[in-house]
Amino acid sequence: MYKNGVNYVFRWNDWNREHIADHGIDVIEAEFVVDHARPPWPQKIGGGKWRVWGPTEQGRLLQVIYVFDPADAIFVVHARDLTAREKRGFRRRRR
């Protein structure tokens, strides 16, 4: 991800890999959603966290929440599938 003149990389550890895997999401899917975010995403949600809703390369709609760490890296703290209601809102917004 490239933002404000900084090229961010993703930082993964056992905790965040396992946490998103508990929701059936892999690293590649989460990174794709963040890297391909389109307005109005990402959205700042407080506590230094950012939220993105978007499709994976296969079209699966996810929510990914992340923070920027001091080493100019993106650290994903949560990811899950959008609910049916969220999917409707996402599709409506994209029209």
N, C-alpha and C positions, 0 to 999 in steps of 0.2 A: 504494500500500500504506500502511496506517495501522497504526503499531505504537508502543506506549508513548507515546501522546500526540503522535507526530510523523507528519506526512503525508509519506511518502517519494515522490520522483519517480524515474524511471529516467533514467540518464545513458548515452547511447550515443555512440560515436565510430566512426571507420572500422574500427579494430581489432576491437572486439567485435561489430559488425555483420557483418563479413566472417568472423570466426571461427565464429559460429553458422550463418551461411549455408553455410559449408563442410560443415556437418552437415545441411543441408537445412531449417533452422529460420529463421523470420523473427522480427523484433522483436515483432510483435503476439502471436505464439504464446508466446514466452518471457514477456512481461509478463502475459499471461492466466494462465499456470500459476502464477507467483509471486503475483499478486493474488488468486487463488482457492484458495490452499493451505489444506488442511484437516489437522487433527492426524492423525498425529504430525509433520507438516511445518509449517514448515521445521525442519531439523535442523542444529545447529552441527557442522561437520566439522573444525574446527581452522584455524589460520592466518587467523582472521577471516572464514572462508568459511562460507556457509550453503547447504544443498542442499534442493531441493524436487522431489518427484515428483508429477506430476499430469497431468490431461487438458487438452488445448487445447479451445477451443470446439467443434471438430469431433470431439473424442474421441481424438485422437492422444495417446499417453502419452509424456511427456518428463521428462527430468531437467534441471533448471536449477541452476547453481551461481553464486552472486553474493556480493558483498561490499558493505558499507555504506561509502560514502566520507565524508570529513569534512564535505561540504556537504549532509548528509542526503539522499543520493541512493543508489539501488541501481545498482550497476555489475555487469552480467552478465559473468562471465568464461568461462562454458562452458555449452553446452546440446546435448543429443542425445536421440535416441529411446531409450526403455527397451529393454533386451534382452528376449527372450522369457521368460527366467527372472525378471527384475525385474517384468515385467508380471503374471506369475502371482502373485508375492508381493504386489504392489500390490493386485490384485483380491481376493486372499484377505484382506488386511488391512482392506479396505473393507466386508467383509460384516458 
